[in-house]
Amino acid sequence: MLASSLGFTRHAEARCQQRSIPRRLVELVVAHANRRVFVGDGVQAAMITRKRLQTSRVPQLKAERDRLDGLMVLFDPQDGTIVTAMWADGAAARRYRARS
């Protein structure tokens, strides 16, 4: 999925702003995620694992390694809509990690 085709719901925009998650990081996660889990209602949770971040040769991933570590993005793969983004260490994210 091309990052330029992603749309953000109002909820996703609000959560990204509240959680200080820049749009470019969300787009990187969706484009380069190596862990994707269906979480219901056609929505996927996407993450880039720590191992992938450490071994990646993609310049953007190397430059943002520390900020991408632990970032989880929930999105609809059918239309590219970002539902929300969160840090995977929070209680809300635990639900999505448990399914993987």
TANOR-V887233 format. One record per residue. N is the residue number from 1. BURIAL is 1 if it has 16 or more other C-alpha atoms within 10 Angstrom, else 0. Layout:
n->{N | N}
burial->{BURIAL | BURIAL}
This chain:
n->{1 | 2 | 3 | 4 | 5 | 6 | 7 | 8 | 9 | 10 | 11 | 12 | 13 | 14 | 15 | 16 | 17 | 18 | 19 | 20 | 21 | 22 | 23 | 24 | 25 | 26 | 27 | 28 | 29 | 30 | 31 | 32 | 33 | 34 | 35 | 36 | 37 | 38 | 39 | 40 | 41 | 42 | 43 | 44 | 45 | 46 | 47 | 48 | 49 | 50 | 51 | 52 | 53 | 54 | 55 | 56 | 57 | 58 | 59 | 60 | 61 | 62 | 63 | 64 | 65 | 66 | 67 | 68 | 69 | 70 | 71 | 72 | 73 | 74 | 75 | 76 | 77 | 78 | 79 | 80 | 81 | 82 | 83 | 84 | 85 | 86 | 87 | 88 | 89 | 90 | 91 | 92 | 93 | 94 | 95 | 96 | 97 | 98 | 99 | 100}
burial->{0 | 0 | 1 | 0 | 0 | 1 | 1 | 1 | 0 | 0 | 0 | 1 | 1 | 0 | 1 | 1 | 0 | 0 | 0 | 0 | 1 | 0 | 0 | 0 | 1 | 1 | 1 | 1 | 1 | 1 | 0 | 1 | 1 | 0 | 1 | 1 | 1 | 1 | 1 | 0 | 0 | 0 | 1 | 1 | 1 | 1 | 1 | 1 | 1 | 0 | 0 | 1 | 1 | 0 | 0 | 0 | 0 | 0 | 0 | 0 | 1 | 0 | 0 | 0 | 1 | 0 | 0 | 1 | 1 | 1 | 1 | 1 | 1 | 1 | 1 | 1 | 1 | 0 | 0 | 1 | 1 | 1 | 1 | 1 | 1 | 1 | 1 | 1 | 0 | 0 | 0 | 0 | 1 | 0 | 0 | 1 | 0 | 0 | 0 | 0}
